[in-house]
């Protein structure tokens, strides 16, 4: 299989983000947030169709070599993903490299609200922005997983630079795999993505992949908002 790139775009409504899901991502039990939080969440959700510009890409390559120290070499680029991720990808025959964004609008609106003192409204939109990009990459991963099943292969959990021992600075060579400003995403000098509600990473695949560890079980970052969101979406 030669490297192939697939592009995706979704409307906000296609992601089915509910008030209950936002509540749980905020730390409440579903349906148990106090008034007026549910009404505020519903109002924020109503704004999101106009605030989001949801795009993603998946670059799939079977040019893939992994050594025991956790170095991946693919498409002329090397990544030191470390031993933790390397152990989960040791049977991988290839990798699908992804980028995905909710667009700039929702993050900018959240920031503006907070700057004006509307902290709760701003925070709700911030959470919905994180949910949006996670929901979008979940859909992209789901499409890819079905393709792999049809090919007699499995996929591993997805892993991102900045987590599980994979240095954030490797975003620089990661983004060398994609055209400049692809999906409207660019990197700051500190290797953070802009728009802020964006994600990147790798999904390994192969006939002998054994997906025994969920990525959040490996991560030591207790304050990660995506941990809460992913756990909520798995229920």
VOGU-3710 file (C-alpha; in Angstrom, 3 decimals, decimal comma):
1> xxxxxxxxxx> 0,000/0,000/0,000  1,403/3,378/-1,010  0,981/6,383/1,295  -2,498/7,789/0,969  -4,081/10,905/2,394  -7,777/11,244/3,128  -9,446/14,499/4,081  -12,574/14,824/6,198  -15,041/17,567/7,075  -18,021/17,472/9,425
11> xxxxxxxxxx> -20,768/19,790/10,492  -21,176/20,326/14,219  -24,587/18,628/14,140  -23,042/15,431/12,726  -21,086/14,973/15,976  -24,203/14,569/18,173  -22,803/16,483/21,142  -25,498/16,541/23,807  -26,070/18,571/26,946  -25,494/15,392/28,978
21> xxxxxxxxxx> -22,130/14,718/27,356  -20,984/18,268/28,059  -22,151/17,951/31,663  -20,030/14,851/32,147  -17,010/16,427/30,493  -17,407/19,294/32,996  -17,294/16,817/35,884  -21,003/16,368/36,619  -23,082/13,220/36,419  -25,236/13,204/33,303
31> xxxxxxxxxx> -28,417/15,148/33,929  -27,198/16,276/37,367  -25,629/19,693/36,773  -27,301/22,486/38,804  -29,452/25,187/37,248  -28,796/27,209/35,164  -25,918/25,071/33,785  -28,059/22,824/31,508  -29,694/25,871/29,925  -26,308/27,535/29,452
41> xxxxxxxxxx> -24,906/24,395/27,830  -27,890/24,150/25,485  -27,453/27,795/24,506  -23,741/27,257/23,844  -24,444/24,167/21,717  -26,885/26,226/19,619  -24,037/28,627/18,763  -21,547/25,981/17,704  -22,756/25,339/14,158  -21,607/28,871/13,306
51> xxxxxxxxxx> -18,452/28,753/15,450  -16,925/25,477/14,226  -15,045/24,640/11,041  -14,332/20,962/11,559  -11,660/19,400/9,354  -9,239/16,514/9,571  -6,768/14,464/7,562  -5,403/10,964/7,812  -2,088/10,060/6,161  -1,747/6,280/5,969
61> xxxxxxxxxx> 1,639/4,662/5,398  2,930/1,094/5,480  6,498/2,397/5,212  6,986/1,839/8,915  9,897/0,651/11,031  10,014/0,592/14,837  13,079/-0,275/16,892  13,087/-1,479/20,542  14,026/1,965/21,883  10,780/3,391/20,545
71> xxxxxxxxxx> 12,003/5,101/17,372  9,593/5,043/14,435  10,873/5,732/10,941  8,321/6,402/8,233  8,207/8,406/5,012  11,739/9,663/5,631  10,930/11,035/9,099  11,992/9,669/12,490  9,969/9,939/15,701  11,136/9,021/19,181
81> xxxxxxxxxx> 7,803/7,902/20,599  9,455/6,146/23,559  9,193/2,692/25,014  5,610/2,984/26,322  4,088/3,761/22,958  6,621/1,572/21,199  5,469/-1,419/23,235  1,891/-0,864/22,061  2,951/-0,517/18,421  5,529/-3,299/18,262
91> xxxxxxxxxx> 3,368/-5,400/15,944  2,300/-2,491/13,751  2,702/-2,900/10,006  1,966/0,768/9,368  0,734/3,985/10,837  -2,080/6,426/10,154  -0,981/9,968/11,028  -3,854/12,312/11,784  -4,532/15,982/12,333  -7,954/17,355/13,185
101> xxxxxxxxxx> -9,369/20,704/14,275  -12,621/22,249/15,431  -11,526/25,492/13,782  -10,557/28,795/15,313  -13,996/30,254/15,996  -15,010/28,303/19,069  -11,702/28,830/20,864  -11,682/32,537/20,064  -15,267/32,958/21,273  -14,457/31,121/24,509
111> xxxxxxxxxx> -11,409/33,331/25,082  -13,380/36,508/24,402  -16,111/35,536/26,868  -13,583/34,822/29,594  -11,802/38,113/28,933  -15,130/39,906/29,421  -15,720/38,145/32,739  -18,213/35,570/31,456  -16,152/32,763/32,926  -18,793/30,030/33,051
121> xxxxxxxxxx> -20,018/30,641/29,507  -16,450/30,780/28,277  -15,575/27,570/30,080  -18,610/25,764/28,666  -17,587/26,696/25,131  -14,019/25,639/25,885  -15,250/22,197/26,953  -17,498/21,922/23,890  -14,526/22,833/21,692  -12,503/19,989/23,176
131> xxxxxxxxxx> -15,456/17,623/22,790  -15,867/18,718/19,177  -12,347/17,885/18,075  -12,345/14,611/20,047  -15,684/13,605/18,542  -14,415/14,421/15,054  -11,247/12,351/15,399  -13,340/9,532/16,877  -15,399/9,544/13,667  -12,285/9,598/11,501
141> xxxxxxxxxx> -10,785/6,735/13,499  -14,044/4,804/13,143  -13,936/5,120/9,356  -10,314/3,969/9,312  -10,995/1,043/11,644  -13,736/-0,281/9,359  -11,332/-0,084/6,412  -8,727/-2,029/8,361  -11,251/-4,669/9,424  -12,161/-5,153/5,761
151> xxxxxxxxxx> -8,438/-5,635/5,068  -8,092/-8,208/7,868  -6,218/-5,858/10,188  -6,705/-4,225/13,585  -5,852/-0,789/14,900  -4,094/0,337/18,070  -5,188/3,186/20,325  -4,156/6,593/19,087  -1,173/8,409/20,571  -0,182/12,065/20,366
161> xxxxxxxxxx> 3,022/14,091/20,716  3,170/15,533/24,229  1,673/12,443/25,888  2,890/9,066/27,144  6,565/10,000/26,801  6,378/11,294/23,216  7,979/14,766/23,291  5,820/17,681/22,183  8,746/19,133/20,206  8,315/16,295/17,707
171> xxxxxxxxxx> 5,237/18,084/16,408  7,697/19,861/14,102  8,640/16,774/12,125  5,104/15,410/12,491  3,743/18,384/10,567  6,395/17,882/7,891  4,212/14,983/6,741  1,407/17,377/5,762  1,226/20,437/3,505  1,841/23,758/5,243
181> xxxxxxxxxx> -1,185/25,027/7,203  -3,123/21,908/6,231  -6,693/21,967/7,613  -5,879/25,508/8,717  -3,559/24,262/11,476  -0,148/25,771/12,136  2,414/25,369/14,905  3,653/27,989/17,335  7,326/28,289/18,259  6,548/26,163/21,318
191> xxxxxxxxxx> 4,989/23,467/19,075  1,424/24,121/20,197  -1,256/23,900/17,528  -3,267/26,889/16,351  -6,299/26,687/16,407  -5,994/25,501/19,979  -8,880/23,032/19,590  -6,822/20,715/17,402  -5,297/17,271/17,843  -2,598/15,236/16,120
201> xxxxxxxxxx> -1,173/11,762/16,494  -0,723/8,256/15,162  -2,890/5,151/14,926  -0,891/1,970/14,367  -2,387/-0,890/12,392  -1,564/-4,484/11,566  -2,859/-8,027/11,510  -1,258/-8,807/14,872  -1,972/-5,578/16,767  -3,200/-6,264/20,291
211> xxxxxxxxxx> -4,965/-3,200/21,667  -4,606/-4,126/25,354  -4,067/-0,682/26,910  -6,291/2,370/26,483  -4,109/5,433/25,886  -5,390/7,342/28,926  -4,317/4,444/31,161  -0,701/5,087/30,103  -0,732/8,855/30,528  0,528/10,489/33,744
221> xxxxxxxxxx> -1,065/13,894/33,071  -3,842/13,906/35,678  -5,214/17,325/34,664  -5,752/16,431/30,991  -9,202/17,535/29,816  -9,143/14,920/27,065  -8,929/12,122/29,641  -12,272/13,219/31,112  -13,808/13,614/27,669  -12,613/10,257/26,368
231> xxxxx> -13,815/8,438/29,444  -17,200/10,167/29,137  -17,515/9,169/25,477  -16,663/5,545/26,230  -19,711/5,122/28,510
//
